[in-house]
């Protein structure tokens, strides 16, 4: 699961009032470089919750340091907020790395309201609810 995906997911368990953002509890993280497209990243900026991206980075940073397959890869430093005029190519590359190249392969997403855990297996979060949660 990419951090871009995490940015759009929320808990819809019955009775949930604050199901966003989900907490990431990663057990396996991988890094896979993908082609950079500045205009594509720029077009995503208005569609993401940037503060949730920063929260996601914080939640996976410790696990990222432990992962053997991504030694030497560091999470780029990002500013606390971004404005359209700040979107220079260097910042867009950093955002691309965070949103597309770092993958949570195994772990859980946890609802901040109910504590409901949504399992992540092979990079796919299982957001299907049980019958009593609908």
N, C-alpha and C positions, 0 to 999 in steps of 0.2 A: 504494500500500500504506500503510495507516495503521499507526501505532506499536502499536495494539491488535493488529493482525494479526501484526506482527513478534514480539510477546510470546509467541505460540503456536507459532511455526515453529522447527523444528530440523532439522539434517542427519541423515539416516539412511543415509548412504553406508556400505557394508560396511566394517567395521573401525573405524568411528568410535566413540570412547569419550566424547568431549566435544563434541557437536555443538550445544550451546546455551550462550549465546545467539549467534545469527549476527551477524556484523559487518555494518553497513550502510555501503555505499559508494554514496552517492546522487550522481547527475549532474543530476537535475531534481527539484525539490520545488515543490509548489503548496500554497496555502492556500485552503480552501473552508469557509466557516462553515456549521455545521449547528445545528439546534435543540438547545438545552440541556435535558436531563432529569436533574435532580439524583438522583432515586431510581434511575434506570438506571445512572448512573455509580457511585453508592454500591453497587449490587448487583454491579458488576464488580470492585470492590476485592479481595475475597477470591480472585478467579479469575485475577488477574494477578500476575506477578513484578515488584514495584515497582522493584527494583534494575535489572532489565532495561529498564524504561521510562527510568530515568535514564541508563543506558548508551546507549540509542538516541538520546536527546536530545543527548547529547554528540557522538555520531557524525554527526548531521545538522546540528548548529548552525552550523558553518562554511559549509556549502553553503546553508543557509537565508539567511544574511546576503548571499550572492551572488545569490540568485534575484531577478529583476526583478519578477515578478508578485506578490510578497508584500512589497513595500517597506512599511515602517511596522509590520509584524507582528513581534513578538518572542516568543520562547519564554518562557512564564511561568516564574518562579522557583519551583521546587518544593523542599520540605524533603527532607533525606536519608532520612527514613523517615516513615511515616504510621501512625497508630493510629486505631481506630474513633472515639475521642472527638475526634480532630483534624479530622474530616470536616465542616467548616463549608462553607457554600455557596461561599465564595470559593475554597477549595481544590478543591472539586468542579468549579467552572467552569474552573480552570486545568488540571485533569486532563482534562476534556472537550476542551479546546482541543488538548492534546498528543495524546490518544488518537484523536480523531476528525477534527479540522480540518486537520491537517498531513499531506500525502500525499507519499510518495516515488513519483514517477511513473516515473522511469527510474533505473537503477543496477544494483547487484548486492548480493546477500547472500553473505557469505563464511563458510564453515565454519571455526570456530576450531581445529579439530583437523586437518583434511586440506587446507584451503585451497581446497576445491571452491567454485566460484562458481555461484550461482543467479541468473540474470538477472531483472531486474524491467523489464517493458515495459508501458506504459500502465497502470501501477499494479498489475500482477498479477505476483507472483513465480512463476517457473517452478521448481517443486520436483521435477520429474520426473527420476528417475535414469536413467543409461545402463545398458545390460544388464550391463556389467562391474562396476557399483557396487551391484548388488542382492545 
